[in-house]
């Protein structure tokens, strides 16, 4: 295991609804970006501390979504995900905190023991397990469940339609009939949110994160950075890249591909950029050329594998990092970003760009992995320094 040093950055208050992490950035006499002993190091943005139950990147994706649901008087939210879906748990917790009922359609069968994100989804939301054959047609599945919840007196709205209506309303072009449809007095207003919430609205929270950490007292706007993040759908990486380009920052976003090919991620990047330009083009027309040249540097994981799989020794690697630094990473997502950060830090050691890893969370996912990979977890030693 390579020797490393880690410096920690924590947000003061990124989401303006009371979610405040407990730590502030650490300063030295020579400033925040001071190096220790000349040894290669990289920084970590502790977005995993944003909320005790919601992954940092999931909270970011909901940052612009949940307020629109509230603004349009949504009473229920229907969404879907896998059995250990961090997205489903995030929706359940976020809705519960705001008095909105959540309905979570989870793929497959109920596990024998509820744990991790599945447990949180069950505690905070209303969970229904859906056979894989039905789950394959997500749109039909979500609409059917929403119609059932609405009954004869409720109203069903897709979140994408709320987004369009909100933009039309801001442009002064929303008709009386449209307003009646979206702000009617139905006792139940069911809002359907797509799996993963990986649409254009999800980018807004990531852009706000970039704006915050680029303040002079945190990362600043002048220093070249390599910002490293793990990529599931790739939405987080694209949002970070958009934020950097729109703000004119000398930052390069490096995303470690976990769930798709590079062609798939580039298609996702183009889709999100196209949607963002369609909705918010007037605000970013000054950087269209930069955006069209690409936002993200997509890279393979140091040890590629089928998405979701854990390799032998990786649980021990997470244990070693935790005991050395006090930072918990998981073998599916954030370990990949950690490993890439150590590689890039070695490459940039001699006066190159500063390497910063965005810790997206994933703590609760470890509990589900412990059930799936029992042998890996049972082999953990009691401690590396006993």
C-alpha positions as CSV (number, residue, x, y, z in Angstrom):
1,X,0.0,0.0,0.0
2,X,1.4,3.3,-1.0
3,X,2.2,5.9,1.6
4,X,0.1,9.0,1.3
5,X,-0.9,12.1,3.2
6,X,-4.4,13.5,3.0
7,X,-5.7,17.0,3.7
8,X,-9.3,17.4,4.5
9,X,-11.7,20.0,3.2
10,X,-15.2,20.2,4.7
11,X,-18.0,22.4,3.6
12,X,-19.5,24.8,6.1
13,X,-23.0,24.9,4.7
14,X,-23.7,23.9,1.1
15,X,-27.4,23.2,1.0
16,X,-29.4,26.0,2.4
17,X,-32.0,23.9,4.3
18,X,-30.1,23.4,7.5
19,X,-27.8,20.5,6.4
20,X,-24.5,21.7,7.9
21,X,-21.4,19.4,8.2
22,X,-19.7,19.6,11.6
23,X,-16.2,20.7,10.5
24,X,-14.6,23.7,8.9
25,X,-11.6,23.8,6.5
26,X,-8.3,23.5,8.3
27,X,-5.9,26.4,7.9
28,X,-2.1,26.8,8.5
29,X,0.1,29.8,8.8
30,X,0.9,29.4,5.1
31,X,-2.7,29.0,3.9
32,X,-5.1,26.1,3.2
33,X,-3.0,24.5,0.4
34,X,0.2,24.2,2.4
35,X,2.1,21.0,2.0
36,X,3.5,18.8,4.7
37,X,7.1,17.6,4.7
38,X,7.3,17.7,0.9
39,X,5.6,14.3,0.7
40,X,3.0,13.7,-2.1
41,X,-0.5,14.4,-0.8
42,X,-3.9,15.1,-2.1
43,X,-7.0,16.9,-0.7
44,X,-10.4,15.5,0.0
45,X,-13.7,17.4,-0.1
46,X,-15.6,15.6,2.6
47,X,-19.0,15.7,1.0
48,X,-19.7,12.4,2.7
49,X,-20.2,14.6,5.9
50,X,-23.0,16.6,4.3
51,X,-25.8,14.5,5.9
52,X,-25.7,11.5,8.3
53,X,-27.8,9.3,5.9
54,X,-27.7,10.8,2.4
55,X,-24.7,10.4,0.2
56,X,-23.1,13.7,-0.7
57,X,-23.6,13.3,-4.4
58,X,-27.2,12.1,-3.9
59,X,-27.9,15.2,-1.8
60,X,-26.4,17.4,-4.5
61,X,-28.7,15.8,-7.2
62,X,-31.7,16.5,-5.0
63,X,-30.6,20.0,-4.2
64,X,-32.6,21.5,-7.1
65,X,-35.2,18.8,-7.4
66,X,-36.9,18.7,-4.0
67,X,-37.5,22.5,-3.8
68,X,-39.4,22.3,-7.1
69,X,-41.5,19.4,-5.8
70,X,-42.3,21.5,-2.8
71,X,-43.0,24.6,-4.9
72,X,-45.5,22.7,-6.9
73,X,-47.2,21.4,-3.8
74,X,-46.2,17.7,-4.3
75,X,-47.6,15.5,-1.5
76,X,-46.1,12.2,-2.6
77,X,-42.9,11.2,-4.6
78,X,-42.6,7.9,-6.5
79,X,-39.2,6.7,-7.6
80,X,-37.3,3.4,-8.1
81,X,-33.9,1.8,-7.7
82,X,-32.1,-1.4,-6.7
83,X,-32.4,-3.1,-3.4
84,X,-29.5,-1.1,-1.9
85,X,-30.3,2.1,-3.8
86,X,-28.6,5.1,-2.3
87,X,-30.9,7.3,-4.5
88,X,-34.0,5.7,-3.1
89,X,-32.8,6.2,0.5
90,X,-31.9,9.8,-0.2
91,X,-35.3,10.5,-1.7
92,X,-37.0,8.8,1.3
93,X,-35.0,10.8,3.9
94,X,-35.2,14.1,2.0
95,X,-39.0,13.8,1.6
96,X,-39.6,12.8,5.2
97,X,-37.7,15.8,6.4
98,X,-40.1,18.0,4.4
99,X,-43.4,16.3,5.2
100,X,-43.6,14.6,1.8
101,X,-44.5,10.9,1.5
102,X,-42.1,8.8,-0.5
103,X,-42.9,5.5,-2.4
104,X,-39.9,3.5,-3.4
105,X,-40.1,0.7,-6.0
106,X,-37.1,-1.5,-5.4
107,X,-36.0,-4.2,-7.8
108,X,-36.1,-7.8,-6.8
109,X,-37.0,-9.5,-3.5
110,X,-36.9,-8.3,0.0
111,X,-33.7,-9.4,1.7
112,X,-33.8,-11.6,4.7
113,X,-32.1,-8.9,6.8
114,X,-32.8,-5.3,6.2
115,X,-29.6,-3.2,6.3
116,X,-27.7,-0.3,4.8
117,X,-29.7,1.9,2.3
118,X,-32.4,-0.7,2.1
119,X,-33.0,-0.4,5.9
120,X,-33.1,3.4,5.6
121,X,-35.5,3.3,2.7
122,X,-37.8,1.1,4.7
123,X,-37.7,3.2,7.8
124,X,-38.2,6.6,6.1
125,X,-40.3,5.6,3.0
126,X,-42.9,3.2,1.8
127,X,-41.1,0.3,0.0
128,X,-42.6,-2.0,-2.6
129,X,-40.5,-4.8,-4.1
130,X,-41.0,-5.3,-7.8
131,X,-40.2,-8.5,-9.8
132,X,-37.3,-7.9,-12.2
133,X,-39.6,-8.7,-15.2
134,X,-41.9,-5.8,-14.3
135,X,-39.0,-3.5,-13.3
136,X,-37.5,-3.7,-16.8
137,X,-40.2,-1.3,-18.0
138,X,-39.5,1.4,-15.5
139,X,-41.7,4.1,-17.0
140,X,-44.8,1.9,-17.1
141,X,-44.0,0.6,-13.6
142,X,-43.7,4.1,-12.1
143,X,-46.8,5.5,-13.8
144,X,-48.9,2.5,-12.8
145,X,-47.9,2.8,-9.1
146,X,-48.4,6.6,-9.2
147,X,-51.9,6.2,-10.7
148,X,-52.8,3.7,-8.0
149,X,-51.7,6.1,-5.3
150,X,-53.6,9.0,-6.9
151,X,-56.9,7.2,-7.1
152,X,-59.8,9.0,-8.6
153,X,-59.2,12.4,-7.0
154,X,-55.4,12.7,-7.2
155,X,-53.1,14.2,-9.8
156,X,-50.0,12.5,-11.3
157,X,-47.1,14.6,-12.6
158,X,-43.7,13.6,-14.0
159,X,-40.9,15.7,-12.5
160,X,-39.7,16.5,-16.0
161,X,-43.0,18.2,-16.6
162,X,-42.6,20.2,-13.4
163,X,-39.2,21.3,-14.6
164,X,-40.6,22.5,-17.9
165,X,-43.5,24.2,-16.3
166,X,-41.1,26.0,-13.8
167,X,-39.0,27.3,-16.6
168,X,-42.0,28.4,-18.6
169,X,-43.4,30.1,-15.6
170,X,-40.2,32.0,-15.1
171,X,-40.4,33.1,-18.8
172,X,-43.9,34.4,-18.2
173,X,-45.2,32.0,-20.8
174,X,-47.2,29.6,-18.5
175,X,-50.9,29.6,-19.4
176,X,-53.7,29.6,-16.8
177,X,-54.6,26.0,-17.7
178,X,-51.0,24.9,-17.2
179,X,-50.9,26.5,-13.8
180,X,-54.1,24.8,-12.8
181,X,-52.7,21.5,-13.8
182,X,-49.5,21.9,-11.7
183,X,-50.9,23.9,-8.8
184,X,-54.4,22.5,-8.5
185,X,-56.1,21.6,-5.2
186,X,-56.0,17.9,-5.6
187,X,-55.7,16.2,-2.2
188,X,-52.9,14.0,-3.6
189,X,-50.2,15.3,-6.0
190,X,-48.0,12.5,-7.0
191,X,-44.6,13.4,-8.5
192,X,-42.7,10.7,-10.4
193,X,-38.9,11.0,-10.2
194,X,-36.8,8.9,-12.6
195,X,-34.3,6.3,-11.3
196,X,-31.2,7.9,-10.0
197,X,-32.5,11.5,-10.5
198,X,-29.7,11.8,-13.1
199,X,-31.3,14.4,-15.2
200,X,-30.5,18.1,-16.0
201,X,-31.9,19.4,-12.7
202,X,-29.3,17.2,-10.8
203,X,-26.5,19.3,-12.3
204,X,-27.6,22.4,-10.4
205,X,-26.5,21.1,-7.0
206,X,-23.1,20.1,-8.4
207,X,-22.5,23.6,-9.9
208,X,-23.4,25.1,-6.5
209,X,-20.8,22.9,-4.9
210,X,-18.1,24.1,-7.3
211,X,-19.1,27.7,-6.7
212,X,-18.7,27.1,-3.0
213,X,-15.4,25.3,-2.9
214,X,-13.9,27.8,-5.4
215,X,-14.1,30.6,-2.8
216,X,-10.7,32.1,-2.0
217,X,-10.6,30.8,1.5
218,X,-11.2,27.2,0.4
219,X,-9.7,26.1,-3.0
220,X,-9.6,29.4,-4.8
221,X,-10.1,30.2,-8.4
222,X,-6.5,30.6,-9.6
223,X,-4.7,27.3,-8.8
224,X,-4.9,24.5,-11.4
225,X,-6.7,21.5,-9.9
226,X,-7.4,17.9,-10.9
227,X,-10.7,17.1,-9.3
228,X,-11.2,13.3,-9.0
229,X,-14.6,11.6,-8.6
230,X,-16.0,8.1,-9.0
231,X,-18.6,7.8,-11.8
232,X,-21.7,5.6,-11.6
233,X,-24.1,7.4,-14.0
234,X,-21.5,10.1,-14.6
235,X,-24.0,12.9,-13.7
236,X,-21.8,14.1,-10.8
237,X,-18.7,14.4,-12.9
238,X,-20.6,16.3,-15.7
239,X,-22.1,18.7,-13.1
240,X,-18.6,19.4,-11.7
241,X,-17.2,20.0,-15.1
242,X,-20.0,22.4,-16.0
243,X,-19.5,24.3,-12.8
244,X,-15.8,24.6,-13.5
245,X,-16.3,25.8,-17.1
246,X,-19.1,28.2,-16.4
247,X,-17.0,29.8,-13.6
248,X,-13.9,29.9,-15.7
249,X,-11.8,27.8,-13.3
250,X,-8.5,26.1,-14.3
251,X,-9.9,22.7,-13.1
252,X,-9.8,19.4,-14.8
253,X,-12.4,16.8,-13.7
254,X,-11.2,13.3,-13.8
255,X,-14.0,10.7,-13.5
256,X,-13.2,7.0,-12.8
257,X,-15.6,4.9,-14.9
258,X,-17.3,2.2,-13.0
259,X,-20.6,1.2,-14.7
260,X,-20.2,1.9,-18.5
261,X,-17.8,2.2,-21.4
262,X,-16.1,5.4,-22.3
263,X,-18.5,5.7,-25.3
264,X,-21.5,5.4,-22.9
265,X,-20.2,8.0,-20.6
266,X,-19.5,10.4,-23.5
267,X,-23.0,9.9,-24.7
268,X,-24.3,10.7,-21.2
269,X,-22.1,13.8,-21.1
270,X,-23.5,15.0,-24.4
271,X,-27.1,14.3,-23.4
272,X,-26.7,16.3,-20.1
273,X,-24.9,19.2,-21.8
274,X,-27.6,19.3,-24.5
275,X,-30.4,19.4,-21.9
276,X,-28.6,22.0,-19.8
277,X,-28.0,24.3,-22.8
278,X,-31.7,23.9,-23.8
279,X,-32.9,24.9,-20.3
280,X,-30.2,27.4,-19.2
281,X,-28.5,28.4,-22.4
282,X,-28.9,32.2,-21.8
283,X,-27.0,31.9,-18.6
284,X,-24.0,30.0,-20.1
285,X,-23.8,31.3,-23.7
286,X,-20.4,32.8,-22.8
287,X,-18.8,29.4,-22.5
288,X,-20.6,27.3,-25.2
289,X,-17.4,26.6,-27.1
290,X,-15.6,25.4,-24.0
291,X,-18.5,23.1,-23.0
292,X,-18.8,21.6,-26.5
293,X,-15.2,20.6,-26.4
294,X,-15.9,18.3,-23.4
295,X,-16.1,18.6,-19.7
296,X,-14.7,15.4,-18.2
297,X,-11.6,13.3,-18.5
298,X,-13.0,9.8,-18.3
299,X,-10.5,7.1,-17.1
300,X,-10.5,3.4,-16.4
301,X,-10.4,2.2,-12.8
302,X,-7.0,1.1,-11.7
303,X,-8.3,-2.5,-11.4
304,X,-11.3,-2.7,-13.8
305,X,-14.1,-5.2,-13.2
306,X,-17.8,-5.7,-13.7
307,X,-19.8,-3.0,-12.0
308,X,-20.6,-3.7,-8.4
309,X,-18.0,-6.4,-7.9
310,X,-15.4,-6.3,-5.1
311,X,-12.0,-7.8,-5.6
312,X,-10.0,-9.7,-3.0
313,X,-8.0,-7.4,-0.7
314,X,-10.1,-4.3,-1.3
315,X,-12.1,-4.6,1.9
316,X,-8.7,-4.7,3.7
317,X,-7.6,-1.7,1.7
318,X,-10.6,0.3,2.9
319,X,-9.8,-0.9,6.5
320,X,-6.2,0.3,6.1
321,X,-7.3,3.7,4.8
322,X,-9.8,4.1,7.7
323,X,-7.2,3.2,10.3
324,X,-4.5,5.4,8.8
325,X,-6.6,8.5,8.1
326,X,-10.0,8.2,9.8
327,X,-11.7,8.4,6.4
328,X,-14.0,5.6,5.3
329,X,-14.2,4.7,1.7
330,X,-16.1,1.8,0.1
331,X,-14.7,-0.7,-2.4
332,X,-17.3,-0.1,-5.1
333,X,-17.2,3.6,-5.5
334,X,-15.0,5.9,-3.4
335,X,-12.0,3.5,-3.2
336,X,-11.7,3.9,-7.0
337,X,-11.5,7.7,-6.7
338,X,-9.0,7.3,-3.8
339,X,-6.7,5.0,-5.9
340,X,-6.8,7.3,-8.9
341,X,-6.0,10.3,-6.6
342,X,-2.9,8.6,-5.4
343,X,-1.8,7.9,-8.9
344,X,-2.4,11.4,-10.1
345,X,-0.7,12.9,-7.0
346,X,2.5,11.0,-7.8
347,X,2.3,12.3,-11.4
348,X,1.8,15.9,-10.2
349,X,4.3,15.8,-7.4
350,X,6.8,18.1,-9.0
351,X,5.0,21.4,-9.2
352,X,2.0,20.2,-11.1
353,X,-1.7,20.6,-10.5
354,X,-3.2,20.1,-7.0
355,X,-5.2,16.8,-6.7
356,X,-8.5,17.0,-5.0
357,X,-10.8,14.0,-4.5
358,X,-14.6,14.5,-4.0
359,X,-15.7,12.0,-1.4
360,X,-19.3,11.2,-2.5
361,X,-20.2,9.0,0.5
362,X,-21.2,5.4,0.4
363,X,-20.9,4.5,4.0
364,X,-24.2,2.7,4.3
365,X,-23.4,0.7,1.2
366,X,-20.7,-1.2,3.2
367,X,-23.5,-2.9,5.2
368,X,-25.0,-4.4,2.1
369,X,-21.6,-5.4,0.8
370,X,-20.9,-7.2,4.1
371,X,-23.9,-9.5,3.4
372,X,-22.9,-10.1,-0.2
373,X,-19.2,-10.7,0.4
374,X,-19.3,-12.4,3.8
375,X,-15.9,-14.1,3.4
376,X,-14.1,-10.9,2.6
377,X,-15.5,-9.1,5.6
378,X,-15.1,-12.1,8.0
379,X,-11.4,-12.1,7.1
380,X,-10.9,-8.6,8.4
381,X,-8.3,-8.5,11.1
382,X,-9.1,-6.8,14.4
383,X,-6.6,-4.1,13.7
384,X,-3.5,-3.4,11.7
385,X,-1.5,-2.0,14.6
386,X,-2.2,-4.5,17.4
